[in-house]
Every structure is written in structure tokens, then in C-alpha cells.
């Protein structure tokens, strides 16, 4: 199945930078970056059960306090406080509804009509069929109707899945997020009008929902989007139980929000608020002591023959293209709305937010997961998103790629015996900062970003794979023990040091495999691959100066040897 492109408007608007600027991290201590900030209601993970109808202030209801940044834009008593921004949000909604494809009409209709929980299944991609079978999942909506639905047509009321099925713990955990995840209370607090009612000439309802939408009650409000909130609550819980689909799951969550704009149901501002709210609810649920056993069982079920090892796994994947997922997710964080607020607020990581990465980055400590969140989050200044705790700025898609910056020395210890991401993981972010990265343990870590961190890279065990020319950053690279692999030509900016217990694995091509600025201290093993077509005097490594030699070279064809000169190591035929 082809990857859905999703963001019709993305090419027409300025997208977010590919990684969070780390200028903030340079002016903020590492400890301050991850220190929780208490809001007027306390901490969301501690007070989330106070989101009930009787609590109607920002101090008694955490959903009000979390979303109160919207009060700078709209007040239920004063009306529009930032009419220009509201107009921009409506214009974006209008553009999206006016340029939607027929496939998007169908998808947004199904997202609207189906049970909220069922909507997230497509994020499982090849595993969706196994989930549907083994969770006994059902829906009564598969296509658009022949004509627009009558005004009184209800949402689907089919029981979406079976809590006693082979994936029953996952079903129950998803249900747990919905207990205090409703948006009805904050919607009736803000009383913000739906976009198709604010601008009926330009924000076009989904043609199959037009009767339903026009017949909706006057108090059917916009902010925050309930479908979006549910999409993130459910998607993030599914990502916890099945982290192999982490980024795809949260991308589908963001697509659910985008579908609400496509249908004309919600404004971009409401969808942004829905993401904030849903993420806070998901984290609160996963921090709740009463659900810890259920979380463990859900993870175990997902990694059994009911899902991960199911014979029903297919090749179908609507979210199979990483770059498209990345582009879509980042666009949907802000919808291209301007960064007109305070841009100087330092990173903030909410209390308990690190649980969202617990299974995706299992080899990191809680403190390290908080740092991964802090160094990948959005900069401040976007509308709605600058809440006190920091829920609005979290970028879970980027955080799943590891650190975005290294403020201090960071030790990553992976245990291959535990399997999964403990055995092998890939960090795709472009890592900056003044810190040093130390790889420890038996697992394998691949660095796939164009990195600029300055403190150096050190391998003390396991495997470290460099997948780009600048993956090693701008500091010295030290290989004490384990294997350092480079399948592409790499550049080292501040020297290289290898001990006798290290193995350097290089792929030989026409280009020099490793270019070292500074001194190379050589020892241990050099392993060479891709030697077919090797020509005599092929340069493998260059350096400004060197000390020592490799104790052995593995992979050299018979009749070849290595020659060390003042500035290079070359392979020569006898």
C-alpha cells in the first residue's frame, strides 16, 4: 500500500526546522533543562483525575490550567483577544478543506464516524491485521456512503475491541486513558466556535458530514479537539506497548488531528490543544500506580505471537516512509502558525513525561529520557503550546530518535541480551552540544545524524555504527573496546585513538574510508570489507600524523599488505 502524503498544505507553508534549536540548551544548565515546573493545578500526572465537571478553575481542573494559554487568544467572556491569529488559523483550515483529495475526504469521514479507539489501528501498519484479529476489533464504517448522511446519524457505537481477547491488556490499557481523557469539560469552559461556523463560506465541511455538522448543537465547541486528544492518548499508549511502531503510531495520532481539520470540524488551534491534552493524559495514565501491572501485560502481549510474531503480519503500511512521517508530524505540531510569542523560554519537561519513552529508549535512565525530551522539543513562542509544565512543546517523534543535543557527558549502556531496542537502536537526530557521548555495554547503536557535538565520542563496548560522514561529531573519537563500524566514508575532526581491544570496521570504496584531522593513535584490529575491485595503493585512512599500527588487518586478500606513511594508510599489492 502506498504511503499517504497527508499534508496537502505543508509545501505551501514554512515547515518547522528539522531539529529543535539548541541555543536554549547552551544558556541553560542540564539540571535546569529537566527540572519539572509546577503549574497552578500542581503536576498533571498527579492531578489528572481532577478533570471532572465540578472543577471549573485553572487551579482545580488540570485541563483548564494546561490549556489556559488559549486564553491569550480567545476568552469565553471577552471574545477574540488575538483576532489576527484566529484569522490565520481559519485561513489554514480553509485552505486544507478546499484542497483536500477524495482519499482525504474518505479518510476524514471514517476518522469522524468510527470509534475513537479504532482510529489508531492503522498506525500499526503491517501489524494492523493481527491486532484486528487478536483484539477482536470491529467497526461498522469502511467507506463513505452513497449520499451525505442524514442530520441525526450517530457516531459508531460498535464495541471496538474485546478486553478478554489475546490482546486484552492492550485494549484495557487504552480504555484506561479514556477515563479522565474527555475534552467536554474544557470545551465548555472555553466555548470557542467551530471553524465551519466561524467562516462558513471558506471552511468547507466534509461533503458526507455536511448535514450532521450543520445540525450539531450550538454548544458543540471547537477547542480542544476531542478526536485529536483521544488520538494521542491512544496512540501514545499503543506506542508504549508496541514501541516497534512508536513513530508510526504518533504520526497516525497527528493524522487524526489533521483529519479533523480536513473535515472542517476543527481549527488548527484546537488540534494543537488536543495534542497537548492527549499527551498529558497518556503520561498521567502510564504514571498511575494502579496501571503498572496492566502496562507490563500489555507489553508482553504485544511482543507475543498475538502481534509482533503473528503469522498475520503483512507488508501493508500507510506509514512506511520515515521522511514523510517526519515532515507530516512536524507540520502538524504548529500548522505553520507564526512563532510570535516569547522565544527565550528554556526547555521544559513535564513531571512524568519520560514514561512516554520508557519502552522506546529502554536503555536510558529516567533522567536521560527527560534529557532526550528536553533536547528535541519545540522552541518556545508558538501559539497555545507554551504551557507552564511544557506538554505543548514535546516532540515525541524526534525524542524517539535519541538526544538532540549533549549538554554534558552522556553514557549509553545497552544490553544486547535483553533484545529489542536494548540490542540495537538508531539515533537519527543531528546532535549538537558541548558534551561527550560514551557508548557502553553489549548492544549496538547507530548514529545516523549529521552531528556537531564537540565533547568527543568514545566506545567502551558493543558496537557503534557511523552511518553518515559526520556522525562522530566534532570531537576526538576513542575506541577503547568493542567494534566501530563505518559503512560510509567518515570524517573525524579532532583525532582518533584505538586500543588493542578495539576493532575498526571500514568499507573500502574509491573514496578514502576515514579522514582524520589531527593525530591517529592506532592499535587493535582493522577489519576491511567490500574489497572487490581493489586497486593497488588504495588509500584507506588519512591523518595529519600517526602513532602505532594495527596489530592485525582482517579481510585483506592474499598477496596484499598495508603501507603506513606519514599521512596515510594504503593497501598495496605485493
C-alpha positions as CSV (number, residue, x, y, z in Angstrom):
1,X,0.0,0.0,0.0
2,X,1.4,3.4,-0.9
3,X,2.4,5.9,1.8
4,X,-0.2,8.5,2.4
5,X,1.2,12.0,1.8
6,X,-1.3,13.6,4.1
7,X,-0.1,17.2,4.4
8,X,-1.6,18.9,1.3
9,X,-0.7,22.3,2.8
10,X,2.8,21.5,4.0
11,X,4.5,22.5,0.8
12,X,2.7,25.9,0.9
13,X,3.8,26.8,4.4
14,X,7.0,27.2,6.2
15,X,7.8,23.9,8.0
16,X,9.4,23.6,11.3
17,X,13.2,23.3,11.4
18,X,14.3,19.7,11.3
19,X,15.6,19.8,14.8
20,X,15.0,21.9,17.8
21,X,17.5,24.8,18.1
22,X,19.8,24.1,20.9
23,X,20.8,27.7,21.6
24,X,18.4,27.4,24.6
25,X,20.3,24.4,25.9
26,X,23.6,26.4,25.7
27,X,22.2,29.0,28.1
28,X,20.5,26.6,30.5
29,X,22.2,24.1,32.8
30,X,21.5,20.5,32.2
31,X,19.8,20.2,35.6
32,X,17.5,23.2,34.9
33,X,16.6,21.8,31.5
34,X,14.9,18.7,33.0
35,X,13.6,20.1,36.3
36,X,9.8,19.9,36.4
37,X,7.8,23.2,36.6
38,X,4.8,23.1,38.8
39,X,1.6,24.7,37.4
40,X,-1.3,26.4,39.2
41,X,-3.0,23.0,39.4
42,X,0.1,21.1,40.5
43,X,1.5,18.5,38.2
44,X,-0.7,17.0,35.6
45,X,0.4,13.4,36.3
46,X,-0.6,13.9,39.9
47,X,-3.9,15.7,39.4
48,X,-5.3,14.3,36.1
49,X,-8.3,12.7,37.8
50,X,-9.5,16.2,38.7
51,X,-10.6,16.8,35.1
52,X,-14.3,16.5,36.1
53,X,-17.3,18.7,35.6
54,X,-17.4,20.1,39.1
55,X,-13.9,21.5,38.8
56,X,-14.1,24.7,36.8
57,X,-11.0,26.8,37.6
58,X,-7.4,26.7,36.5
59,X,-6.3,25.7,40.0
60,X,-8.9,22.9,40.5
61,X,-9.0,21.4,37.0
62,X,-5.7,20.5,35.4
63,X,-7.2,20.5,31.9
64,X,-8.2,24.2,32.3
65,X,-4.7,25.1,33.6
66,X,-2.9,23.1,30.9
67,X,-4.9,24.8,28.1
68,X,-5.2,28.2,29.6
69,X,-2.6,29.5,27.2
70,X,-5.5,29.7,24.7
71,X,-6.9,32.4,26.9
72,X,-4.4,34.8,25.3
73,X,-6.1,34.2,22.0
74,X,-9.7,33.8,23.0
75,X,-11.7,34.4,26.1
76,X,-15.3,33.0,26.7
77,X,-16.2,36.3,28.3
78,X,-14.1,38.8,26.2
79,X,-14.2,37.0,22.8
80,X,-11.3,37.4,20.4
81,X,-8.1,38.7,22.0
82,X,-5.9,37.9,19.0
83,X,-8.2,38.2,16.0
84,X,-5.2,38.1,13.6
85,X,-4.1,34.7,14.8
86,X,-7.6,33.4,14.8
87,X,-8.0,34.6,11.2
88,X,-4.7,32.8,10.3
89,X,-5.9,29.6,11.9
90,X,-9.2,29.8,9.9
91,X,-7.3,30.6,6.7
92,X,-5.2,27.4,7.1
93,X,-8.3,25.4,7.8
94,X,-10.0,26.9,4.7
95,X,-7.0,26.1,2.5
96,X,-6.9,22.5,3.8
97,X,-10.6,21.9,3.3
98,X,-10.6,23.5,-0.2
99,X,-7.7,21.4,-1.5
100,X,-8.4,18.0,0.1
101,X,-8.3,15.0,-2.2
102,X,-11.1,12.4,-2.5
103,X,-8.9,10.0,-0.5
104,X,-8.6,12.6,2.3
105,X,-12.4,13.1,2.2
106,X,-12.9,9.4,2.7
107,X,-10.2,9.1,5.5
108,X,-11.5,12.1,7.4
109,X,-15.1,10.8,7.2
110,X,-14.0,7.4,8.6
111,X,-12.0,9.1,11.3
112,X,-15.1,11.1,12.3
113,X,-17.5,8.2,12.3
114,X,-15.5,5.3,13.7
115,X,-15.0,4.7,17.4
116,X,-12.1,6.8,18.6
117,X,-10.1,3.8,19.7
118,X,-10.4,2.0,16.3
119,X,-9.0,5.1,14.5
120,X,-5.4,4.4,15.8
121,X,-5.1,0.8,14.5
122,X,-3.8,1.9,11.1
123,X,-0.7,3.2,12.8
124,X,0.3,-0.4,13.4
125,X,0.8,-0.8,9.6
126,X,1.8,-4.4,8.8
127,X,0.6,-5.5,12.3
128,X,-2.9,-4.0,11.9
129,X,-4.5,-7.2,10.6
130,X,-3.0,-9.2,13.5
131,X,-4.3,-6.6,16.0
132,X,-7.8,-6.6,14.5
133,X,-7.9,-10.4,14.6
134,X,-6.4,-10.9,18.1
135,X,-8.1,-8.0,19.8
136,X,-11.4,-8.9,18.1
137,X,-11.6,-5.3,16.9
138,X,-14.6,-4.2,14.9
139,X,-16.1,-1.2,13.1
140,X,-19.2,-0.6,11.1
141,X,-17.6,2.0,8.8
142,X,-15.4,1.0,5.9
143,X,-16.3,3.5,3.2
144,X,-18.1,6.8,2.5
145,X,-21.9,6.4,2.0
146,X,-23.6,6.9,-1.4
147,X,-25.0,10.2,-0.2
148,X,-24.5,12.7,2.7
149,X,-25.6,11.2,6.0
150,X,-28.8,12.4,7.5
151,X,-28.6,15.0,10.2
152,X,-29.3,12.6,13.1
153,X,-26.8,9.9,12.1
154,X,-24.9,8.9,15.3
155,X,-21.3,8.0,15.6
156,X,-20.4,4.3,15.6
157,X,-21.5,2.5,18.7
158,X,-19.9,-0.8,17.9
159,X,-17.8,-2.3,20.7
160,X,-14.4,-1.6,19.2
161,X,-12.4,-4.5,20.8
162,X,-12.6,-7.3,23.3
163,X,-10.9,-6.8,26.7
164,X,-10.8,-10.5,27.2
165,X,-9.0,-11.2,23.8
166,X,-5.4,-12.2,23.2
167,X,-4.6,-8.5,23.3
168,X,-7.0,-7.8,26.1
169,X,-4.4,-6.0,28.3
170,X,-3.7,-3.5,25.4
171,X,-7.5,-3.0,25.0
172,X,-7.9,-2.4,28.7
173,X,-4.9,0.0,28.9
174,X,-6.3,2.0,26.0
175,X,-9.7,2.2,27.9
176,X,-7.8,3.5,31.0
177,X,-6.7,6.6,29.1
178,X,-10.2,7.5,28.3
179,X,-11.5,7.6,31.9
180,X,-10.3,11.1,32.5
181,X,-9.4,12.0,28.9
182,X,-12.6,13.6,27.8
183,X,-12.5,17.1,26.4
184,X,-16.1,18.1,27.1
185,X,-15.3,19.9,30.3
186,X,-12.6,22.2,28.9
187,X,-14.6,22.7,25.7
188,X,-17.5,24.1,27.7
189,X,-15.1,26.3,29.6
190,X,-13.6,28.0,26.5
191,X,-16.8,28.0,24.3
192,X,-14.8,28.5,21.1
193,X,-16.9,28.2,17.9
194,X,-16.2,25.6,15.3
195,X,-14.3,26.8,12.2
196,X,-17.1,25.9,9.7
197,X,-19.4,28.1,11.8
198,X,-17.0,31.0,12.1
199,X,-16.2,31.0,8.4
200,X,-18.9,29.0,6.6
201,X,-18.0,30.4,3.2
202,X,-14.4,29.2,3.2
203,X,-14.1,26.3,5.7
204,X,-15.9,23.5,3.9
205,X,-17.5,20.6,5.8
206,X,-16.8,17.1,4.6
207,X,-19.5,16.6,2.0
208,X,-20.7,13.3,3.6
209,X,-20.9,15.0,7.0
210,X,-22.5,18.3,5.9
211,X,-26.0,17.5,7.3
212,X,-24.6,16.1,10.5
213,X,-22.4,19.2,11.1
214,X,-25.0,21.8,10.3
215,X,-27.4,20.1,12.7
216,X,-25.0,20.0,15.6
217,X,-26.0,21.8,18.8
218,X,-24.8,25.3,19.4
219,X,-22.7,24.2,22.3
220,X,-20.7,21.8,20.1
221,X,-17.4,23.6,20.6
222,X,-14.0,23.6,18.9
223,X,-11.2,23.9,21.5
224,X,-9.7,21.5,22.3
225,X,-10.3,18.8,19.7
226,X,-11.6,15.7,21.4
227,X,-10.8,13.3,18.5
228,X,-7.2,14.7,18.4
229,X,-6.8,14.3,22.2
230,X,-8.1,10.7,22.0
231,X,-5.8,10.0,19.1
232,X,-2.8,11.0,21.1
233,X,-3.9,9.3,24.3
234,X,-4.5,6.0,22.5
235,X,-1.6,6.3,20.0
236,X,0.9,7.0,22.8
237,X,-0.3,4.2,24.9
238,X,-0.1,1.9,21.9
239,X,3.4,3.1,21.2
240,X,4.3,2.3,24.8
241,X,3.0,-1.3,24.5
242,X,4.4,-1.7,21.0
243,X,7.4,0.7,20.6
244,X,8.5,-1.0,17.3
245,X,5.8,1.2,15.8
246,X,6.4,4.3,18.1
247,X,6.9,7.0,15.4
248,X,4.3,5.5,13.1
249,X,1.8,5.4,15.9
250,X,2.3,9.0,16.9
251,X,2.2,10.0,13.3
252,X,-1.2,8.4,12.9
253,X,-2.2,10.3,16.1
254,X,-1.2,13.5,14.4
255,X,-3.0,12.4,11.2
256,X,-6.2,12.0,13.2
257,X,-5.9,15.7,14.2
258,X,-5.2,16.6,10.6
259,X,-8.3,14.7,9.6
260,X,-10.4,16.9,11.9
261,X,-9.2,20.0,10.0
262,X,-9.8,18.2,6.7
263,X,-13.4,17.5,7.7
264,X,-13.9,21.2,8.7
265,X,-14.7,20.0,12.2
266,X,-11.7,21.7,14.0
267,X,-9.3,24.6,13.7
268,X,-5.5,24.1,13.8
269,X,-5.5,25.8,17.2
270,X,-8.0,23.2,18.5
271,X,-5.9,20.3,17.1
272,X,-2.8,21.7,18.7
273,X,-4.6,21.9,22.0
274,X,-5.8,18.4,21.6
275,X,-2.3,17.1,21.1
276,X,-1.2,18.8,24.4
277,X,-4.1,17.5,26.3
278,X,-3.9,13.9,24.9
279,X,-0.1,13.7,25.6
280,X,-0.6,14.8,29.2
281,X,-3.4,12.3,29.8
282,X,-1.4,9.4,28.3
283,X,1.6,10.2,30.5
284,X,-0.6,10.5,33.6
285,X,-2.2,7.2,32.9
286,X,1.1,5.5,32.4
287,X,2.4,7.0,35.7
288,X,-0.7,5.9,37.6
289,X,0.4,3.1,40.1
290,X,-2.9,1.2,39.5
291,X,-2.0,0.5,35.9
292,X,1.6,-0.7,36.2
293,X,0.7,-4.4,36.1
294,X,-1.6,-3.8,33.2
295,X,1.1,-1.9,31.3
296,X,3.5,-4.9,31.8
297,X,0.9,-7.4,30.5
298,X,0.1,-5.1,27.5
299,X,3.8,-5.0,26.5
300,X,4.1,-8.8,26.9
301,X,1.0,-9.4,24.8
302,X,2.2,-7.1,22.0
303,X,5.5,-9.0,21.9
304,X,4.0,-12.4,21.6
305,X,2.5,-14.3,18.6
306,X,-0.6,-12.2,19.0
307,X,1.1,-9.2,17.4
308,X,4.9,-8.9,16.9
309,X,5.3,-12.6,16.0
310,X,1.9,-13.1,14.4
311,X,1.7,-15.1,11.2
312,X,-0.9,-12.4,10.1
313,X,1.7,-9.7,9.7
314,X,1.5,-8.2,6.2
315,X,3.6,-5.8,4.1
316,X,0.9,-3.1,4.0
317,X,2.0,0.1,5.6
318,X,0.4,3.6,5.2
319,X,3.2,4.9,7.4
320,X,6.2,3.2,5.8
321,X,8.1,6.3,4.7
322,X,10.1,7.8,7.5
323,X,10.8,11.2,5.9
324,X,7.1,11.6,5.0
325,X,6.1,10.8,8.6
326,X,8.7,13.2,10.0
327,X,7.5,16.0,7.7
328,X,3.9,15.5,8.4
329,X,4.3,15.2,12.2
330,X,6.3,18.4,12.4
331,X,4.0,20.4,10.3
332,X,1.0,19.3,12.4
333,X,2.7,20.4,15.6
334,X,2.2,24.1,14.6
335,X,0.3,24.0,11.3
336,X,2.6,26.8,10.1
337,X,1.2,29.3,12.6
338,X,3.7,32.1,13.5
339,X,6.2,32.0,16.3
340,X,5.1,35.4,17.7
341,X,5.4,34.7,21.4
342,X,8.4,34.7,23.8
343,X,11.1,32.7,22.0
344,X,13.5,32.8,25.0
345,X,11.8,30.3,27.3
346,X,14.2,27.5,28.2
347,X,13.3,23.8,27.6
348,X,10.7,22.4,30.0
349,X,10.0,18.7,30.5
350,X,6.8,17.9,32.5
351,X,6.9,15.7,35.5
352,X,6.5,12.1,34.5
353,X,6.7,12.7,30.7
354,X,9.7,10.4,30.5
355,X,7.4,7.4,30.8
356,X,6.3,8.0,27.2
357,X,9.8,6.9,26.1
358,X,10.3,4.1,28.7
359,X,9.9,1.2,26.2
360,X,11.2,3.1,23.1
361,X,14.5,4.1,24.8
362,X,14.7,1.4,27.5
363,X,18.5,1.5,27.9
364,X,18.3,5.2,29.1
365,X,17.7,6.1,32.7
366,X,14.6,8.3,33.6
367,X,16.9,11.3,33.8
368,X,18.4,10.6,30.4
369,X,14.9,10.2,28.8
370,X,14.0,13.6,30.2
371,X,17.1,15.0,28.6
372,X,16.1,13.4,25.3
373,X,12.8,15.2,25.6
374,X,14.4,18.5,26.6
375,X,16.9,18.5,23.7
376,X,14.4,17.6,21.0
377,X,11.4,19.8,22.0
378,X,10.0,22.7,20.1
379,X,11.4,26.2,20.7
380,X,9.0,28.5,22.6
381,X,6.8,31.1,21.1
382,X,4.2,29.2,19.2
383,X,0.6,29.9,20.0
384,X,-1.1,27.7,22.7
385,X,1.9,25.5,23.2
386,X,3.8,27.3,26.0
387,X,2.0,25.8,29.0
388,X,3.8,26.0,32.3
389,X,4.8,22.4,32.5
390,X,5.9,22.0,28.9
391,X,3.5,19.5,27.4
392,X,2.9,21.6,24.3
393,X,6.5,21.7,23.2
394,X,7.2,17.9,23.5
395,X,8.2,16.4,20.1
396,X,7.8,12.7,20.7
397,X,8.7,11.9,17.1
398,X,12.1,13.5,17.4
399,X,12.6,12.2,21.0
400,X,12.3,8.7,19.8
401,X,15.4,9.3,17.7
402,X,17.5,9.8,20.9
403,X,19.2,13.0,22.1
404,X,19.1,16.2,20.1
405,X,22.0,17.7,22.0
406,X,24.6,16.6,24.5
407,X,24.8,19.3,27.2
408,X,27.1,17.1,29.3
409,X,28.9,13.7,29.1
410,X,26.3,11.1,28.4
411,X,26.9,7.3,28.9
412,X,24.6,5.0,26.9
413,X,24.8,1.4,28.2
414,X,23.0,-1.2,26.1
415,X,22.4,-4.9,27.0
416,X,22.0,-7.0,23.9
417,X,20.8,-9.9,25.9
418,X,17.6,-8.0,26.6
419,X,16.7,-7.9,22.9
420,X,14.7,-5.2,21.1
421,X,16.0,-1.7,21.3
422,X,18.4,-2.8,24.1
423,X,20.2,-4.9,21.5
424,X,20.1,-2.4,18.6
425,X,18.9,1.2,18.1
426,X,19.4,4.1,15.7
427,X,19.7,7.7,16.7
428,X,18.7,9.9,13.7
429,X,18.8,13.4,15.2
430,X,21.5,15.9,14.2
431,X,23.2,16.1,17.7
432,X,24.8,19.3,18.9
433,X,26.1,20.5,22.2
434,X,29.4,20.6,24.1
435,X,29.0,17.1,25.7
436,X,30.6,13.8,25.1
437,X,28.9,10.5,24.1
438,X,30.2,7.3,25.6
439,X,28.8,4.0,24.2
440,X,28.9,1.1,26.8
441,X,27.5,-2.4,27.1
442,X,27.0,-5.1,24.5
443,X,24.3,-3.6,22.3
444,X,24.7,-1.8,19.0
445,X,24.0,1.9,18.5
446,X,23.8,3.5,15.1
447,X,24.3,7.3,14.7
448,X,22.6,8.5,11.6
449,X,22.6,12.2,12.0
450,X,24.9,15.0,10.8
451,X,26.3,15.6,14.2
452,X,28.2,18.6,15.6
453,X,28.6,17.8,19.3
454,X,32.0,18.9,20.5
455,X,32.9,16.7,23.5
456,X,34.0,13.6,21.6
457,X,32.8,10.1,21.0
458,X,34.0,7.1,23.0
459,X,33.3,3.4,22.5
460,X,33.8,1.2,25.6
461,X,31.9,-1.8,24.5
462,X,29.5,-3.3,22.0
463,X,29.0,-1.9,18.5
464,X,28.8,1.7,17.4
465,X,27.9,2.3,13.7
466,X,28.6,5.5,12.0
467,X,26.1,5.9,9.1
468,X,27.0,9.4,7.9
469,X,30.2,11.2,7.2
470,X,29.9,13.5,10.2
471,X,28.1,11.0,12.6
472,X,31.1,11.1,15.0
473,X,30.6,14.8,15.7
474,X,33.4,17.4,16.1
475,X,35.4,15.9,18.9
476,X,38.0,13.2,19.2
477,X,36.9,9.6,18.6
478,X,38.2,7.0,21.0
479,X,37.8,3.2,20.5
480,X,38.7,1.5,23.8
481,X,36.8,-1.7,23.4
482,X,34.2,-3.2,21.0
483,X,33.6,-2.5,17.3
484,X,33.4,0.8,15.5
485,X,31.8,0.3,12.0
486,X,31.6,2.8,9.2
487,X,29.9,1.7,6.0
488,X,30.4,5.2,4.5
489,X,33.4,7.5,4.3
490,X,33.7,9.4,7.6
491,X,35.5,12.5,8.7
492,X,36.9,12.9,12.2
493,X,37.7,16.5,13.3
494,X,39.9,16.1,16.3
495,X,41.9,12.9,16.1
496,X,41.4,9.2,16.6
497,X,42.6,6.8,19.2
498,X,42.2,3.0,19.3
499,X,43.4,0.5,21.9
500,X,44.4,-3.2,21.3
501,X,40.9,-4.3,22.4
502,X,39.1,-2.3,19.7
503,X,38.1,-3.3,16.2
504,X,37.6,-0.7,13.4
505,X,35.5,-2.0,10.6
506,X,35.7,0.0,7.4
507,X,34.1,-0.4,4.0
508,X,36.6,0.2,1.2
509,X,35.4,2.3,-1.8
510,X,37.1,4.6,-4.2
511,X,36.9,7.3,-1.6
512,X,39.1,7.3,1.5
513,X,37.2,5.4,4.2
514,X,38.3,7.6,7.1
515,X,39.8,11.1,7.1
516,X,41.3,12.2,10.4
517,X,42.2,15.7,11.2
518,X,44.9,15.5,13.9
519,X,46.7,12.5,15.3
520,X,45.8,8.9,14.8
521,X,46.9,6.5,17.6
522,X,46.5,3.0,16.1
523,X,46.3,-0.4,17.7
524,X,44.0,-3.4,17.8
525,X,42.2,-4.8,14.7
526,X,41.3,-3.2,11.4
527,X,38.6,-5.2,9.5
528,X,38.0,-4.4,5.8
529,X,35.0,-5.2,3.6
530,X,34.0,-4.5,0.0
531,X,37.4,-5.3,-1.4
532,X,36.2,-6.5,-4.8
533,X,37.9,-4.4,-7.5
534,X,40.6,-3.2,-5.0
535,X,43.4,-1.3,-6.7
536,X,46.9,-1.1,-5.5
537,X,47.9,1.9,-3.4
538,X,44.2,2.4,-2.4
539,X,44.2,4.9,0.4
540,X,42.0,3.7,3.4
541,X,42.8,6.2,6.2
542,X,44.4,9.6,6.1
543,X,45.7,11.6,9.1
544,X,48.0,14.6,10.0
545,X,50.3,12.2,11.9
546,X,50.1,8.8,13.4
547,X,51.4,6.7,16.3
548,X,51.5,2.9,16.3
549,X,49.9,0.4,13.9
550,X,47.0,-2.0,13.8
551,X,48.1,-5.4,15.3
552,X,46.2,-7.2,12.6
553,X,44.2,-6.4,9.5
554,X,41.3,-8.8,8.6
555,X,39.9,-9.1,5.1
556,X,43.0,-8.3,3.1
557,X,43.2,-10.6,0.0
558,X,46.2,-12.8,-0.3
559,X,49.2,-11.0,-1.8
560,X,48.2,-7.6,-0.3
561,X,49.6,-5.7,2.6
562,X,49.2,-2.3,4.4
563,X,51.6,0.5,4.0
564,X,51.9,3.3,6.6
565,X,53.3,6.7,5.5
566,X,53.4,10.0,7.3
567,X,49.9,10.9,6.4
568,X,48.0,7.8,5.3
569,X,47.5,4.1,5.4
570,X,47.2,2.5,2.0
571,X,46.7,-1.1,0.6
572,X,49.4,-2.3,-1.8
573,X,49.6,-5.4,-3.9
574,X,52.8,-7.4,-3.2
